[in-house]
Amino acid sequence: MSAIKDWKDYSAGLRDRGKELGQLHPDIVKGFVALNNGAAQTKHLDARTRELISIAVAITTRCDGCIDAHVRKAQHAGVSKEEIAEAMGVAIALNAGAAFTYALHALDRANE
């Protein structure tokens, strides 16, 4: 089975570009890291749940970097491929729901 994207190369490229941005604008990178670290400090969600939520959000926001990071973290936390597939199903359904809702906006506009 062939992959759509070479995730190892993609991840390495993100790290390289991130380092470059860190040199050009260190405060923005520090802020991003602080926000990410703060969000990782959950008291009520375990790592598996947090990463499954993160994967679904990454899919709905179409963030390849987030998909890369959170699938790796989920696997490290012991999440199975089947569990990841269920999170994907949630993301797909939510995107369909959003498209349906925005279609109603277009219909509403067409009725004016």
N, C-alpha and C positions, 0 to 999 in steps of 0.2 A: 504494500500500500504506500503510495507516494504522499508526501506531506504538501500542504498548500504553501507553507512558509517554513523556512529554516529557522526555527525558534532559537537555536543556540547562537547563530550569527546575529539574529535580530536583537537578542538580549545583550550580546556583546556591544552591538552598535548603540543601543540605548545607554549602556554604561559609559561608553566613550563620549557620546553627545552630552550626557548628564555632567560628566567631569568638565567638559568644555563650558557648559552653561554655568557651572559652579565657579569657574575662574572668571567668567565675564560678569556674573551677577550673583555673588555668594549669598547675599541676604535672601534672595528668592528661593534658593535651594535650601538654605537653613530653615526657612519658613515652611516649605513643603515637607521637609523631613520631620519637623516638629509636629505638624498637623498629622502626618501619617503615623508617627509614633504615638501620638495622643489617641488616635482612633483605634490603634491596636491594643490599647489598654482597656479591655472589656472586663467587666465584673460579673456579668450575667450570661454572656455567650461564651461557649467554648471555642477553641481555635477552629475546629471543624466547621461549626455553624457559621462563624465569621467568614471563613474562606469561601464557603458555598454561597453566602450572600454576596460576597465580593465578586465571585465569578459571574453571578447573574447580573449584577450591576455593570460589571466590565463589558458584558455582552450587550446590554441595552444602551450603554454609552459609547459602544464601538471603540473601546480603548485596547489596542493590541498589547501595549506595555502592561496594562492592568491584567489582561488575560494571562500573559506570560508569568507575571509575578504571582498571581493568586492561584493559578493551577499548580505551580511548583509548590507554593506554601500549603495548599490543600493536600497534595500528595504527601508532602512531608508530615502532615498532621494525620495521615492514615485514611484520607478520603479515597474511596474507590472510584474507578472510572464510571461505574453505574450511578453512583451518587452525583458525580459531576454531570452526567447526562440528564439526571432529573432536574438539577439546577438550570441546565441549558433549556429544558422544557419550560420551566417557569419564565425564563427570560424571553423565550420565543412567544409565549402566550401574552406576556405583558407588552411586548412590542406590537403584537397584533391588536391588543386592546387599545393601545395608544393610537394606532393607525385608524381603527374604527372610530374612536372619539374625534380625531381630527377630521375624518371624513364627514362627521356630523357638523363640524364647524364649517366645512366647505358647503355642505347642503344648506346650512343656516344662511350663509352669505349669499348663496344662489337664490334663496327665497326673498331677499330684500329687493 
